[in-house]
Amino acid sequence: MIRPGDMYLLDKHDRHTLRPKTLFRAICVFNPPVTGREDHDADGAYPAPKTLAEA
């Protein structure tokens, strides 16, 4: 059960479904940050930009 203050982490394309039974607020964080120019690499990950200019 996820409670206030818990951290819910996913990696490796984990399949997941959240079905809240009460009011639920979540915050998504991507590392590296999403820039809008993401392309999946061969592993399905988003490689970090090589320079800040690419972000």
DANOR-V590226 format. One record per backbone hydrogen bond with DSSP energy under -1.0 kcal/mol. CO is the residue of the C=O (numbers start at 1). NH is the residue of the N-H. Records with the same first field share a line. If there is no record, write none. Layout:
CO: NH + NH
This chain:
3: 6
11: 14
41: 44
45: 41
52: 55
